[in-house]
Amino acid sequence: MKIWVPSEAAAGVLCDLPEVECVVYDGKGPVPEGAEKAEVWIPPLMPVADLPALLARMTSLRLLQTVTAGVDAYRPHLPEGVTLCNARGVHDAGTAEWAVGAMIAVLREFSDFARAQARGEWTYHHTGVLADSTVLIVGYGSIGEALERRLGGFEVDVVRVARTARPGVHGLDELPGLLPGADVVVLLVPSTPETTGMVDAAFLGAMREGALLVNAARGPVVDTGALVEALHGGRILAALDVTDPEPLPPGHPLWTAPGVFVTPHVAGSSPASVRRTLKLLRSQLLRYLADEPLKNVITGSY
C-alpha cells in the first residue's frame, strides 16, 4: 500500500508497518510520480498548489488524513469514496498556550515594553490585567477545553459558546447577548461557510469597550476591514495568529493598526504538536490497516 506523507519524521513512524510504502511529499517541490497509486495521503501543514488537480489524479485514494484540525481546504475537492479525517486534539496544547500568552502579552503591553527596552527607556505605567476578567470562548471544542484548563489559575470567569447549546455551554445564537459582558473574546471556531465573516462590524460593535479579541481560529472568520476600522477607533484590542489575507502582505493596514498583536500562524507549531501528530498518524494507520473505525472522521461541514 502506497502512502504519501509530509515529512521524513512521518515516514519514520509508518515505514515499519506491514506492506506500507511511504513517499515523502512536503508540498514544496515537484509532485511525485505515481499519484494514481496512493491509497492514503497525509498532506503537509500548508495546502499544496492546485489541490483539485492533484486530488483528481489520486484515483486510488481512500483516506485523506490531515495534520491540521481545519479541513476547509480539502472538503470541497474530496473525491467520492474518500474518507477525510482531521488531527483534532494534536494542536490543543500549543494553541491554548498561545491564546493565554497572547492575552497576557497584549493586556500587560509586553510589545510596548520590548520596544521601550530596545530604546533604553524606562516607561513605568499601569497596564491591563487578566485577573477578574470574563473570557468568552467562541467555539468550545477540544481546544476550548484545553484553554479553559490553562486559564484555571488566572482567576477569570469563563463563558463557553459552541455551535449547539448543551449543559454549561451556550449556543451561537446567544452570542449577541454575551459579547457586551466579555473582557476577552477568543475565537476557536472552524472555518465553514457559516463562520466566514462572523466577526463583522456588528459583532465588534457589540464588544465591550477596551475588550480584547483573540483569533486562534482562521483568518476569514473575521472581517479584516471591519477589524482595522474598530482598532483605529480605539474601542478594542486584538491578538491575531491568523489573518485574512494570509500571509499578511507587507504594507497591509493590520501591521500598523493600533492595539494589535500579530503572530504568523504559529499557535500550533510546537514540538508538542509534532510529537502528538506522529502518535496520531501511527495510531490511525494501524486502525486503517486493521479495518477498525478511524478517529476524527469528518462527516458533515466539520
N, C-alpha and C positions, 0 to 999 in steps of 0.2 A: 504494500500500500504506500503510495507516494503522499507525503505531507509537505506542504510549503510552510516554513517557519520564518519568523522575522529576524532571528539572530543566531549566532553560534551557541549562545547560552541556552536558548530554547532547544536547539538541536541536541545539545549535551544532555538534556533531561529526557529526551524522547528517543534518541537513536538506538538505545538498547532494547526497545520494545520489539516484540516478535514481528517479523515481516514488515517492518517500517523502514522506509527510505526517506530521509529528510533532505529537502532542498532549501537552502537559505536564500531568502529574498527580502532585503531590507527596504525595498521600495525606492532606493536611490539610484540604482544602476539599471541596466537593461533588464527587461523581463526575461526570466529563464526560459529555455525551451521546455516543451512538454506540459504546457498549461492544461492541455486536454486530458492529462493523466492524473492530475492532482485530485485526490479524494477528500483531503482535509486541507483547509487553508487557515493559517493563523496570520493575519495581516500585521504589518508594523503599526507602531503607535499612531503615525500620521497617515491618512488615506493616500493611496498611490494615485499617480496620474492616470486619467482615463479609466477609471474604475469600471464603468459599464462595459467597455470593450473587453477588458480583461476577464470579467465575470462571464461574459458571453462565450469566451474561449474555453472556460473551465467546465467542459461538458460532463466530466466525471465527478464533479464536486458534490459532496453530500453533507459536509459540515464546515461552516464558517465560524470560527471561534475568535472573537476579538480579544485584544488585550486591554480594552477600554470598557468603561461602563456604558458609554454612549454608543449607539449603533445607527444613528441617523444617517451616516454616510452610506450605509450598506442596505438598509431596508428597501429603499425604492428600486434597487437594481438586483435584488436577490432572485436568482433563478428558481423556478418551481422545483420543489422536491429537496431543496437545500435547507438544513436546519441551521438557524442562527442562534448563537449563544454569546452572551457578553461576559465581562470579567467582574461582575458585581462582587464587591467585597474586597478586592485586592488593593484598591486605592483609598479605602476608607480612612486608614490611619493617617496617610500623608495629607489627604485633602482636609480632614478635620483639623489636623495640626496646623496646616497653612491658614485655615479660617481663623483659628484662635490667634495665631501670630499676627495676622493682618489686622484683626480688631485691635490688638494691643499696640501695634505699630502706628496705626492711624490715630487712635484715641490719645495715646501718650506722645504723639508727634515725634516719633523716632527719626523720620526722614528729615524733618526740620533741624533737629538737634545734630544729626550727622552732617548736614551741610554747614551748620554753625561750627562744628568741630573742625571741618576742613578749612574754615576761615580763621580758626583760632579765636572764636568769640564765645563768651560765657553768657548765654541768653536765658537766664533764670526766669521762669514764669510758671503759673499753674497750668495744668493740662486737663484734658478729659480723663475718664477712668471707666473701666468696665464694671467694677463693683456696683451693685444696686441697680443695674440696668435690666431692661426686659429685652431678651433676644428672641426674635421671631424667626424660626427656621421654616422656610418655604420649600417643600419637597422633602418630607420627613421619611426617608428610607434608611438604608444601612449606613450611609454617610452621616445623615442627620443624627442617627442614634450614636454613632462614634463621636460626633461633635458634642452632643449633649453630655456624654460621659466626660469629655475633656473640660467642659465648662463647669463641671460639678464643684470644683474648688474656688470658683471665681465669684461666688455669692451673687448670682444672677437668677432671674426668673426666665424660664424657657417656655415659649409658646410654640406648639407644633402644628404645622399645616401640611396636609397631603392632598392628593387628587380627590380621594374619597374619605369622608369623615369616619372615624372609628373611636372607641373609647380613649380619651386623653388626647386625641388628635382632631383638629378642626379640618373641615373641607375647604377646598379652594374658593368655594362660593362665599365663605365667611371672611375672606381676606380683606375686602374694603373696610370692614368694621374693626379689624385687628391692627391695620397699619398705623393709625394715629397713636396707638399706645406703645409702639415699639421704639426702643432706642437704637437697636441694631436689627437689620433685616438681612438674613443670609439666604441666598438663592442656591438651591441644590436640585432644582427640577431638571428632568431630562429635556433634551431638545426635541420637541414634537410640533406639529402644526398648531396645536392648542397653546403651547407655551411661547412660540415665536412672537416677539414684541409684547409679551405680557407686561413687562415693566415699561410702561409708557408714561406720557406726561401726567395722566390722571393718577396712576399708581404713585409716581414720585411726588405729586402734589398732595397726596393723602398721607405721606410720611410725616412724622413729627419733625419740626424744625430742629436742625442740628443732628438728626439721626444719621446713622452710617449704613450704607448699602454695601453688602459684601457679595460679589458674584463669583462663586466657585462652580457654577453650572456650565452654561455655554453662552458665548457672546450674543447670538441672536435673540436670547431671552430678553435682552434689554434693548430698547430703542436708543441707539447711541446719540442721535441728535437731541432727543429729549433729556438724556442724562447730561450732556455737555451744557445745555441751557440751564438745567437745575443747579449744576455745580457753579456756573458763573453767577447765578442768582444768590449763591451763598446759603441756600436753605439746607443742603445736605452735604455729607461727605461720602466718599466711595473708595472701596478697595476692590480691585479687579484682577483676577488671574486669567480671565478670558475676555475677549473684546470682539466687536463686530465693526470693521473687518479684523481678521486675524491672519497673519501677524499684523500688528498695528503699524502702519507705514510711517516713515519719518515725516514730520510736519503735521501729522494728524492733530486736531484740536484737543483730543483727550490727553495727549502728552503734557500739555501746558495748562490744562484746566485746573482751577484752584481746588484744593481739598481732595485730590485723587491720588491714590497709591496704586501703581500698576506693576504686576509681575508677568513674565512671558509664558503663561500656561504651564507652570511648574508645580502646582499643588500636589499632583500625584506622582511627580518624578522624583523618586527617592529609592534608596536601597531596599527599604521595607517593601515598597510596591513591586520591585523586581523579584525579590525572594518569593513573595506571595503569588505573583503571576506565574512563575515557573512551577510552583507547587500546584496551582490550579490546572495548568496545562497538562502536567503529567497525570493528575487525577482524572481529568476529563478524557484524555486519550485512553486511559485504562478502562474507563467506563464505555467508551465508544467501541473499543476492541472486544469487550465482553458483551456487547449489545445490551448494556444496562442503561437506565434512564440518565440523561445528561443533566448537569446543573445549569441554571441560568438560561433556560431556553426562552427565547423571545417569541411570544405567541400573538401579541397584539401590537399596539403602537409602540409599546416599550415593555 
